Each structure stands twice: as C-alpha cells, then as structure tokens.
Amino acid sequence: LSQFLKQLGIHPDWQFVDVYGMEPELLSMVPRPVCAVLLLFPITEKYETFRTEEEERIKAKGQDVKSSVYFMKQTINNACGTIGLIHAIANNRDKMNFETNSSLKKFLEDSLSMTPEERAKYLETYEAIRVTHESSAHEGQTEAPSIDEKVDLHFIALVNVGGHLYELDGRKPFPINHGETSDDSFLEDAIEVCKKFMERDPEELRFNAIALSAA
C-alpha cells in the first residue's frame, strides 16, 4: 500500500502500518499521529442486515455530516481498496505532500466540487489511478494480496474531519458520523468502531486494520 502511495505521487511523510491487535499495548506500537484507519472486513449476511437497518435509522433520524467531508460512491466492482485509499488521502489532503505531477492530486482537485456519484463516474474514466491500483494489486505485495481481489472482503476508511469520526464506505449512500474524536484519541476511537464490526460477526476472523501513520 505504501508503494501505491509513492506511485500516486505522495511524498513518504505518511506510511501504512498494520495494526496487530486492538489492545492498548499493541496500539501503542503504531507510530503517531495517525490520520486514517482502513478496515478490511468480510461482507456477511449479518453485516448486510445491519447495513440496511443502519441506513433506515439514519434516514429517519438524520445525522450531522460536515460539507468538508470528501465522500465518493463505489461504482467500479472490486474498487473498494482504491476508494478506501482515496477517502483516506482526500480527507487529509492538507497534511499530504504531493509531487507536482501527482495523478491523485489532480484527481482530488478536479473532483472537489463534484457530488459523490460524479466522483465515482470520474474515477471510472481516470486511467492513471486505476492503472496504478491494478498494477500494484497484481504485484501481490505481502501486505495485501491484490487488495480488491476477494469480492466478499471490503475496505472502508475511518477519518477525522473537523473533530468528528466518519466512516466512509462507497457502498453506503452517505458517510456515517460515529461521534466526536480528536487527533490524540483518533486511533483509539477508530479502533472502537472496528471492534463493533467484529462484535457483529464474532465467528469471523477476516478483519484487518491498517493505519495511515506519520513516517
């Protein structure tokens, strides 16, 4: 994944690191600050039931989502890893150092004023990112066996925008606001959200959290 960042023209000030466990002593090994967490998890019947209920609940009750949250829909099958990465970077773009000719920087600049649906359509036409993603997936790095190969596994991004923790999942109609967070507590808060995913599917083992950390 960090190789993927380099190919997209991002300076190596940030790196992806595996989160080896949810206990405080394992979280203390993750380099700080952390600006995003990617969660890889299985799409099971339990999860799909929860997702439908959650969507209905939010539509009925409403939620507060800041307009500055960068969110895009997923229309390309199997592109959840790419979209998770874009969500992680786009919502931390002020912290990133992009190369002048970065394809991702151009994509973000072009798509800032677009709707989540338009961003998805734009990604379909945006060769530079898709090709990079596919080539990095096919190299089969040790960290992620082709990040989007397994259709039943899905990536989401957790980010802090304006002091709120958002879950960004291109399969959902909108970002999910998980409440207040801060730069200092973000990793712990994001891991609490990850734990809820795991608790909903206690017999599932295929969960993997990856932090975007300062290098």
TIBA-193174 format. One record per residue (C-alpha): x, y, z; residue in three letters. Coordinates in steps of 0.2 Angstrom, whole numbers, padded with zeros to 4 digits, always signed. Layout:
N
XYZAla;...
! end
This chain:
215
+0000+0000+0000Leu;+0014+0012+0004Ser;+0021+0008-0013Gln;+0004+0013-0020Phe;+0006+0030-0012Leu;+0023+0033-0020Lys;+0016+0028-0037Gln;+0002+0041-0035Leu;+0014+0055-0031Gly;+0013+0057-0012Ile;+0029+0060-0003His;+0033+0047+0010Pro;+0029+0058+0025Asp;+0015+0045+0029Trp;+0015+0026+0028Gln;+0003+0012+0030Phe;+0006+0001+0045Val;-0003-0015+0051Asp;-0012-0014+0067Val;-0008-0030+0075Tyr;-0021-0030+0088Gly;-0034-0019+0097Met;-0026-0020+0115Glu;-0018-0004+0121Pro;-0001-0011+0121Glu;-0002-0016+0103Leu;-0010+0001+0098Leu;+0005+0009+0107Ser;+0016+0002+0094Met;+0008+0011+0080Val;+0018+0027+0075Pro;+0008+0043+0079Arg;+0000+0054+0073Pro;-0012+0043+0064Val;-0023+0052+0051Cys;-0034+0037+0044Ala;-0038+0019+0048Val;-0043+0007+0034Leu;-0053-0008+0039Leu;-0054-0024+0029Leu;-0068-0035+0033Phe;-0080-0048+0026Pro;-0097-0044+0019Ile;-0108-0057+0028Thr;-0127-0058+0029Glu;-0126-0051+0047Lys;-0117-0036+0040Tyr;-0129-0033+0026Glu;-0144-0034+0038Thr;-0135-0022+0050Phe;-0131-0010+0035Arg;-0149-0010+0029Thr;-0155-0006+0047Glu;-0142+0007+0050Glu;-0147+0016+0033Glu;-0165+0016+0038Glu;-0161+0023+0055Arg;-0151+0037+0049Ile;-0163+0042+0035Lys;-0177+0043+0049Ala;-0166+0052+0062Lys;-0154+0062+0052Gly;-0136+0065+0056Gln;-0124+0079+0055Asp;-0111+0077+0041Val;-0099+0092+0038Lys;-0099+0098+0020Ser;-0080+0097+0020Ser;-0081+0078+0021Val;-0074+0071+0005Tyr;-0085+0056+0000Phe;-0087+0046-0016Met;-0099+0032-0021Lys;-0092+0015-0027Gln;-0097+0010-0045Thr;-0082+0000-0050Ile;-0084-0018-0044Asn;-0070-0023-0033Asn;-0063-0005-0032Ala;-0066-0003-0013Cys;-0047-0003-0009Gly;-0044+0011-0021Thr;-0059+0021-0015Ile;-0054+0017+0003Gly;-0037+0025-0001Leu;-0044+0040-0009Ile;-0056+0043+0006His;-0041+0042+0017Ala;-0030+0054+0007Ile;-0044+0066+0002Ala;-0049+0069+0019Asn;-0031+0073+0025Asn;-0025+0081+0009Arg;-0020+0097+0019Asp;-0007+0085+0028Lys;+0000+0077+0012Met;+0014+0082+0002Asn;+0010+0079-0016Phe;+0023+0078-0031Glu;+0018+0092-0043Thr;+0013+0079-0056Asn;+0004+0068-0044Ser;-0011+0059-0053Ser;-0020+0058-0036Leu;-0018+0077-0033Lys;-0025+0081-0050Lys;-0040+0069-0047Phe;-0044+0077-0030Leu;-0043+0095-0037Glu;-0054+0091-0051Asp;-0067+0081-0041Ser;-0068+0093-0026Leu;-0083+0101-0032Ser;-0092+0085-0038Met;-0106+0075-0030Thr;-0101+0058-0023Pro;-0109+0050-0039Glu;-0100+0061-0051Glu;-0083+0057-0042Arg;-0087+0038-0044Ala;-0090+0041-0063Lys;-0074+0052-0064Tyr;-0064+0038-0057Leu;-0071+0026-0070Glu;-0063+0037-0083Thr;-0047+0041-0073Tyr;-0034+0029-0080Glu;-0019+0035-0070Ala;-0026+0029-0053Ile;-0035+0013-0059Arg;-0019+0008-0069Val;-0008+0011-0054Thr;-0020+0002-0042His;-0021-0013-0054Glu;-0003-0014-0056Ser;+0001-0013-0038Ser;-0013-0026-0034Ala;-0005-0038-0047His;+0012-0037-0040Glu;+0004-0046-0025Gly;+0014-0037-0011Gln;+0015-0046+0005Thr;+0004-0033+0014Glu;-0012-0035+0004Ala;-0015-0050-0008Pro;-0022-0040-0023Ser;-0032-0028-0012Ile;-0048-0030-0021Asp;-0047-0047-0027Glu;-0059-0055-0015Lys;-0076-0048-0018Val;-0083-0054-0001Asp;-0070-0043+0008Leu;-0072-0025+0008His;-0062-0009+0013Phe;-0069+0006+0022Ile;-0059+0021+0028Ala;-0061+0030+0045Leu;-0056+0048+0046Val;-0057+0063+0057Asn;-0064+0078+0049Val;-0067+0094+0060Gly;-0067+0084+0076Gly;-0079+0070+0071His;-0075+0052+0066Leu;-0083+0047+0050Tyr;-0084+0030+0042Glu;-0083+0032+0023Leu;-0089+0017+0013Asp;-0093+0019-0006Gly;-0107+0006-0005Arg;-0117+0016+0008Lys;-0127+0031+0002Pro;-0118+0044+0014Phe;-0104+0045+0027Pro;-0108+0038+0044Ile;-0104+0050+0059Asn;-0098+0040+0073His;-0096+0055+0085Gly;-0083+0066+0092Glu;-0064+0062+0091Thr;-0048+0072+0092Ser;-0030+0070+0084Asp;-0024+0062+0100Asp;-0038+0050+0103Ser;-0042+0046+0084Phe;-0033+0029+0083Leu;-0042+0023+0099Glu;-0059+0030+0093Asp;-0057+0022+0076Ala;-0052+0005+0084Ile;-0068+0006+0094Glu;-0078+0007+0078Val;-0068-0008+0071Cys;-0072-0018+0086Lys;-0091-0015+0083Lys;-0089-0023+0066Phe;-0080-0038+0074Met;-0093-0040+0088Glu;-0107-0041+0075Arg;-0098-0056+0067Asp;-0090-0065+0081Pro;-0086-0081+0072Glu;-0077-0071+0058Glu;-0059-0070+0058Leu;-0055-0060+0042Arg;-0053-0042+0050Phe;-0038-0032+0046Asn;-0035-0014+0052Ala;-0022-0003+0043Ile;-0017+0014+0050Ala;-0010+0029+0039Leu;+0003+0035+0051Ser;+0017+0048+0051Ala;+0033+0040+0044Ala;
! end
